[in-house]
Amino acid sequence: MLALLIFMAWFALIGPLPAVPQFGAWSDKALHVGAFGLLAMLVALPRPAPRALLVLVLCAGVVELVQLAFPLREASLADLAASLVGVVAGWATGAAARMIIGVIGRAFQSTFHVH
């Protein structure tokens, strides 16, 4: 997860942004949704803690604020909104996956009497 954070910070502040041609003009927003969605899913999968969700939301805001200091970057409310959509979607996906894994695990244990 640390590697993902470093990768995101590099692209958010310094590195060139890769294009996602399938999304056209929405390419930048798709990257925001994808990056924060993946991060949120990884955080929520082991144990969805509300404090971690708050940290992700704050990180999305901090990324936009820090970009104000970099002349080659542009902070925007649309980018923040895309990041927040990613956080919510990733969080929901991670929490749902955790629940499904738990149900399957309990069913497996009861079927095969594993203790």
Secondary structure in CASP SS format (residue, H / E / C, confidence):
PFRMAT SS
TARGET T0000
AUTHOR 0000-0000-0000
METHOD secondary structure of the structure
MODEL  1
M C 1.00
L H 1.00
A H 1.00
L H 1.00
L H 1.00
I H 1.00
F H 1.00
M H 1.00
A H 1.00
W H 1.00
F H 1.00
A H 1.00
L H 1.00
I C 1.00
G C 1.00
P C 1.00
L C 1.00
P C 1.00
A C 1.00
V C 1.00
P H 1.00
Q H 1.00
F H 1.00
G H 1.00
A H 1.00
W H 1.00
S H 1.00
D H 1.00
K H 1.00
A H 1.00
L H 1.00
H H 1.00
V H 1.00
G H 1.00
A H 1.00
F H 1.00
G H 1.00
L H 1.00
L H 1.00
A H 1.00
M H 1.00
L H 1.00
V H 1.00
A H 1.00
L C 1.00
P C 1.00
R C 1.00
P C 1.00
A C 1.00
P H 1.00
R H 1.00
A H 1.00
L H 1.00
L H 1.00
V H 1.00
L H 1.00
V H 1.00
L H 1.00
C H 1.00
A H 1.00
G H 1.00
V H 1.00
V H 1.00
E H 1.00
L H 1.00
V H 1.00
Q H 1.00
L C 1.00
A C 1.00
F C 1.00
P C 1.00
L C 1.00
R C 1.00
E C 1.00
A C 1.00
S C 1.00
L H 1.00
A H 1.00
D H 1.00
L H 1.00
A H 1.00
A H 1.00
S H 1.00
L H 1.00
V H 1.00
G H 1.00
V H 1.00
V H 1.00
A H 1.00
G H 1.00
W H 1.00
A H 1.00
T H 1.00
G H 1.00
A H 1.00
A H 1.00
A H 1.00
R H 1.00
M H 1.00
I H 1.00
I H 1.00
G H 1.00
V H 1.00
I H 1.00
G H 1.00
R H 1.00
A H 1.00
F H 1.00
Q H 1.00
S H 1.00
T H 1.00
F H 1.00
H C 1.00
V C 1.00
H C 1.00
END
